[in-house]
Every structure is written in structure tokens, then in C-alpha cells.
Amino acid sequence: MTGKTMHQTEADLRATLATLAQRYGAIAAKADSDAAKNRARQISQAARDICTVLSTGRLPGYLAAAAPLAEVHTDEEPAS
């Protein structure tokens, strides 16, 4: 990546992700057909997931369970 595309600070990255969540919400709000409304629900969920990560610093539990990551911070306690 170049200097122009790389985020220099965590604040820059957080602001960009917040903007992405807002844009997802705006796209979802424009749904007008049944197929579009189904896709809009998925887009809205993605926007909520981004907001959750920004506010808590953790992935939603359902995403962490599906993520093939070695270490993931989630909003759920690990199973014993």
C-alpha cells in the first residue's frame, strides 16, 4: 500500500470504518424489492457488526465462531 491509502493512526481507521457502516446503512435503506430487502438485511447486519467492533473492540460472537483466526477477541466468554 502507498502512504495515501495506508491509515496513519487508529483514529483514522476508526473514522473510516464508521463511515463505511454509515454508507452500508444508507444502501440498505434504499431497498425496494423483496430480493433487495433480503440483501439489505445482510448489509444492515454488516453495518451493526462494524459498529459493535468499534464500540467494544470485539467481534460479535457469531462472527468469531465462524472466523478461522488463531486468536480473536469476542463479546462472548470462551466455553469451558
KOLBAMAR-830628 format. One record per residue (C-alpha): residue number from 1; chain; x, y, z. Coordinates in Angstrom, 3 decimals. Each point is the difference from the previous one (the first is absolute). Example, Ala and Ser with C-alpha at 12.3 -4.5 7.8 and 13.67 -1.06 7.14 Angstrom:
BEGIN
> resi  chain  c1  c2  c3
> 1  A  12.300  -4.500  7.800
> 2  A  1.370  3.440  -0.660
***
This chain:
BEGIN
> resi  chain  c1  c2  c3
> 1  A  0.000  0.000  0.000
> 2  A  1.063  3.540  -0.557
> 3  A  0.129  2.766  2.561
> 4  A  -3.207  1.422  -1.441
> 5  A  -2.008  -3.174  0.622
> 6  A  1.537  -1.107  3.278
> 7  A  -1.660  1.227  3.181
> 8  A  2.472  1.892  2.113
> 9  A  -1.824  -0.227  3.307
> 10  A  -2.569  -2.112  1.747
> 11  A  -2.299  3.033  0.027
> 12  A  0.187  0.192  -3.808
> 13  A  -0.871  -3.668  -0.307
> 14  A  -2.881  0.275  2.473
> 15  A  -1.395  3.022  -1.854
> 16  A  0.212  -1.855  -3.318
> 17  A  -1.769  -3.046  1.428
> 18  A  -2.724  2.186  1.523
> 19  A  -0.522  1.614  -3.410
> 20  A  -0.193  -3.445  -1.584
> 21  A  -2.685  -1.051  2.496
> 22  A  -1.981  3.172  -0.767
> 23  A  0.222  -0.633  -3.737
> 24  A  -1.120  -3.605  0.458
> 25  A  -3.002  1.291  1.953
> 26  A  -0.850  2.475  -2.748
> 27  A  0.214  -2.707  -2.667
> 28  A  -2.223  -2.327  2.022
> 29  A  -2.599  2.740  0.481
> 30  A  -0.475  0.275  -3.786
> 31  A  -1.248  -3.581  -0.443
> 32  A  -3.246  -0.148  -1.983
> 33  A  -0.524  -3.604  -1.141
> 34  A  -0.239  -3.217  2.019
> 35  A  3.411  -1.171  -1.219
> 36  A  1.488  3.398  0.756
> 37  A  -1.591  0.009  3.459
> 38  A  1.592  -3.371  0.781
> 39  A  3.391  1.332  -1.078
> 40  A  -0.704  3.188  1.959
> 41  A  -0.397  -2.059  3.188
> 42  A  3.441  -1.505  -0.616
> 43  A  1.520  3.417  -0.664
> 44  A  -1.654  1.415  3.127
> 45  A  1.454  -2.860  2.044
> 46  A  3.459  0.757  -1.389
> 47  A  -0.415  3.638  1.005
> 48  A  -1.060  -1.020  3.531
> 49  A  2.962  -2.370  0.216
> 50  A  2.418  2.794  -0.928
> 51  A  -1.570  2.267  2.618
> 52  A  0.270  -2.779  2.600
> 53  A  3.694  -0.447  -0.714
> 54  A  0.579  3.750  0.187
> 55  A  -1.865  0.404  3.286
> 56  A  1.172  -3.158  1.794
> 57  A  3.265  -0.912  -1.698
> 58  A  -1.309  -3.544  -0.397
> 59  A  -1.549  -2.048  -2.790
> 60  A  -3.615  -1.050  0.433
> 61  A  -0.037  -3.571  1.306
> 62  A  -1.588  -1.531  -3.090
> 63  A  2.770  1.462  -2.189
> 64  A  2.771  -1.145  2.302
> 65  A  -1.389  -3.537  0.023
> 66  A  0.117  -0.052  -3.795
> 67  A  3.377  1.730  -0.301
> 68  A  3.011  -2.257  -0.566
> 69  A  2.233  2.270  2.072
> 70  A  2.440  -1.312  2.561
> 71  A  -0.828  2.733  2.504
> 72  A  -3.152  2.060  -0.129
> 73  A  -1.430  2.433  2.536
> 74  A  -3.750  -0.636  0.247
> 75  A  -2.981  1.306  1.907
> 76  A  -0.586  -3.477  1.467
> 77  A  1.901  -1.869  2.680
> 78  A  1.968  -3.035  -1.171
> 79  A  -1.677  -3.383  0.539
> 80  A  1.495  -2.113  2.789
***
